[in-house]
Amino acid sequence: MRFHHYALEVKNIEEAISFYKRYLGFQEENRMLFMEEEIVFLVMGDFRLELISGRQAVEQMAHICFEVSSLCEVMDRFADVRKIEGPYELDNGWNTVFYEGPNREIIEFLQTKPNT
């Protein structure tokens, strides 16, 4: 068994696609309609993100986290995106920051190693 994808329900699928392409470098892999829902798979390396539109999006209770090599570079790239909280240095030396995606999803960036 291996991980295949993470899914988010979104209100505006085109806005979500644009956001994840622009800020995170995702590429569109596949588009389909299934039971009146529009589904788009985005990929970045081995990671796959499924965006689902067609039902009313619910309040996001989970978050998605990306490990990065430089939190400063992420914060520069996301300068015009709403930051929810952080950056924080955790007790174990990791650094983290949280942003809000276009559908109010929470996106965490985590730097586990110091800048070299």
C-alpha positions as CSV (number, residue, x, y, z in Angstrom):
1,M,0.0,0.0,0.0
2,R,1.2,3.5,-0.7
3,F,-0.2,7.0,-0.4
4,H,-2.1,8.2,-3.5
5,H,-3.6,11.7,-2.9
6,Y,-5.0,14.3,-0.6
7,A,-8.4,15.7,-1.4
8,L,-9.9,19.1,-0.8
9,E,-13.5,20.2,-1.5
10,V,-13.5,23.7,-3.1
11,K,-16.1,26.3,-4.0
12,N,-14.3,27.6,-7.1
13,I,-12.2,24.9,-8.8
14,E,-10.5,27.2,-11.3
15,E,-9.4,29.6,-8.6
16,A,-8.0,26.7,-6.6
17,I,-6.1,25.3,-9.6
18,S,-4.6,28.7,-10.3
19,F,-3.6,29.1,-6.7
20,Y,-1.9,25.7,-6.4
21,K,-0.1,26.1,-9.7
22,R,1.1,29.7,-9.0
23,Y,2.2,29.4,-5.5
24,L,3.3,25.7,-5.2
25,G,4.2,24.7,-8.7
26,F,1.5,22.0,-9.2
27,Q,0.7,20.8,-12.7
28,E,-2.7,19.6,-13.8
29,E,-2.7,15.8,-14.3
30,N,-6.4,14.9,-15.0
31,R,-9.9,16.3,-15.1
32,M,-13.2,14.4,-14.8
33,L,-16.8,14.6,-13.9
34,F,-18.2,12.1,-11.5
35,M,-21.7,12.1,-10.1
36,E,-22.2,15.9,-10.8
37,E,-18.8,16.8,-9.2
38,E,-15.9,18.3,-11.1
39,I,-12.7,16.6,-10.1
40,V,-9.2,17.8,-10.9
41,F,-6.0,16.0,-9.9
42,L,-2.9,18.2,-9.6
43,V,0.6,16.7,-9.2
44,M,3.9,18.0,-7.9
45,G,6.6,15.3,-8.0
46,D,5.1,12.2,-6.3
47,F,2.5,14.2,-4.5
48,R,-1.1,14.3,-5.9
49,L,-3.8,16.8,-4.8
50,E,-7.4,16.2,-5.7
51,L,-9.7,19.2,-6.0
52,I,-13.4,18.5,-5.9
53,S,-16.2,21.0,-6.8
54,G,-19.9,20.5,-7.1
55,R,-21.1,20.2,-3.5
56,Q,-21.1,23.0,-1.0
57,A,-17.6,23.1,0.4
58,V,-17.5,22.5,4.2
59,E,-15.5,24.4,6.7
60,Q,-12.0,23.0,6.6
61,M,-11.0,21.1,9.7
62,A,-7.8,19.5,8.5
63,H,-4.7,21.0,7.0
64,I,-2.1,20.1,4.4
65,C,1.6,20.4,5.3
66,F,4.5,20.7,2.9
67,E,8.1,20.2,4.1
68,V,10.3,22.9,2.7
69,S,14.1,23.7,2.8
70,S,13.6,27.4,3.4
71,L,10.7,28.9,5.3
72,C,11.9,32.4,4.4
73,E,11.6,31.6,0.7
74,V,8.1,30.4,1.2
75,M,7.1,33.5,3.1
76,D,8.5,35.7,0.3
77,R,6.6,33.8,-2.3
78,F,3.4,33.9,-0.2
79,A,3.7,37.6,0.7
80,D,0.3,38.4,-0.9
81,V,-1.5,35.4,0.6
82,R,-3.3,35.6,4.0
83,K,-1.0,34.3,6.7
84,I,-3.0,32.6,9.5
85,E,-0.2,32.2,12.1
86,G,3.5,32.0,12.5
87,P,6.3,31.7,11.8
88,Y,7.0,29.7,14.9
89,E,10.1,27.8,16.1
90,L,9.0,24.6,17.8
91,D,10.7,23.0,20.8
92,N,12.4,20.4,18.5
93,G,14.0,23.2,16.4
94,W,11.5,22.9,13.4
95,N,10.0,26.1,12.0
96,T,6.5,26.4,10.7
97,V,4.0,28.9,9.2
98,F,0.4,28.6,8.2
99,Y,-1.4,30.3,5.3
100,E,-5.0,30.3,4.1
101,G,-5.7,28.8,0.6
102,P,-8.4,30.2,-1.8
103,N,-11.1,28.0,-0.2
104,R,-10.1,28.7,3.4
105,E,-8.1,25.5,3.6
106,I,-5.1,25.7,5.9
107,I,-1.7,25.2,4.3
108,E,1.3,24.6,6.6
109,F,4.9,24.9,5.6
110,L,7.4,23.1,7.8
111,Q,11.2,23.5,7.8
112,T,12.8,20.6,9.7
113,K,16.5,21.4,9.0
114,P,18.3,24.7,9.6
115,N,19.2,26.9,6.5
116,T,22.6,26.0,5.2
